[in-house]
Amino acid sequence: QEQLVESGGGLVQPGGSLRLSCVAYGSIYSIFDMGWYRQAPGNERELVATITSDGITNYADSVKGRFTISRDNAKNTVYLQMNSLKPQDTAVYYCNADLLRASDYRRDDYWGQGTQVTVSS
């Protein structure tokens, strides 16, 4: 029943901005860490940014100063504001949530379907 739904990806020129959103749905008791990961063709999925339930953030060195992760606990939503985008940022971006299910109190990581971000001139 638990599902993460992403939105906000698209095509943007270098130096541009995008804002990704991810909403968690389902029978959810609590959400701990949330985060964004990305995967480019031929590469492994890599960490972009994470945020704890208390708002503590962590960023990959490659995006520090350009990306900002935030969350709205009341909406079960995590955001990724991406500024000064580079071609190297091109990838499928996946959101992740470490959550506790209300139905059986199972704690596990859940993933969104992915949203394509393409940075190209």
N, C-alpha and C positions, 0 to 999 in steps of 0.2 A: 504493500500500500504506500510505502514511503517513496517519494519521487522528488528529484531536484530538476527544476525547469529553468533553463538559461535563456537569456536574450541579450541583444545589444551588439552582436558581432556584425562585421561588414567589411567593406573596402574603404580604405582611407589612404591619403597621401602621406609620405614621410613628413614628420613634424605635426601631424594632426592628432586628434583625440577621439577616443571612444569610451563609453561607459557600459560595462557589462553588469548584468543583474542576474541573480540566481535566487529562486524562491523554493523553499522546502515545503512540501505538502505531505499529508498523511497523518497517521496516528503517531504523534511525536510527543514524548514526555519532556525531553530536554535536548538541546543542541550544545555541544561543547565547541571544539575548534571548527572553524570553517576556513576554506581556502580556495585558491585558484591555482591550477596547474595547466601546463600547455605541452603540446606535442607537435613537432614539425615532422614532415615526412622523413623517414629514415632515422629519426632520433627517438630516444626514450622520453617518456613523459617526465617533465621536470617541474619542480616547485617554482611558482611565481611569488605567491604571498599567502600568508595565513594570518588569522586573527582569532584570538581566544574569546570566550564568552564575556570576559572582562575588558576586551578591547586592546589587548596586547598584540602588537603586530610583528611580523617577520617578513622580510623581503629577500628575494634573490639579489645578489650584487648587481646583476645586469639590469635590474629595473629600479633600483633605489634612486630616489629623487625624481622619478618620472611617473611611477604608479602609486596609487593610494588605495588600500583596501579598507572597507568599512562594513558595518553591519547594523541592521535594525532588528533587534531581538523580538520586538513586538510583531514584526512582519515575517519572521523567520527568513530574512533576506540578507544576502551578502552582495556587496558591490565591488567592482574594480574600476576605478577611474584611471584611464591610461592616457597620458599626455606625452608629447614629444616622441611619438611613435617612430620606430625605425623598421626598415625591411626585415631585420633580424627578429622582430617581434611576431612575424607572420607564423601562425600556428593555429591549431584547434585548441581552444581554451575550454577547460573542464572545471566546473566547480565541484567542491567536495565538502561533505559535512560529516562530522563525527557525532552521531546522535544516538539517543536512547529511545527505543520504541516504547510507546505506552502500552501496546498490546501484551508484550511479554518481557519488557525491560531488557531486551537484547541491545547491546551497544556495538555499533559497527560503523564503518565508513560507507557512505553512499556517494555516488557520482552522477553528475548530470550527463546529458547526451552529447555535450560539446557544442561550441559555437565557433564558426570560422572567423578569424581575424586576418585580414590580408592588408599589408602595408606595401604599397607599390606606387611608383610614379608613372 
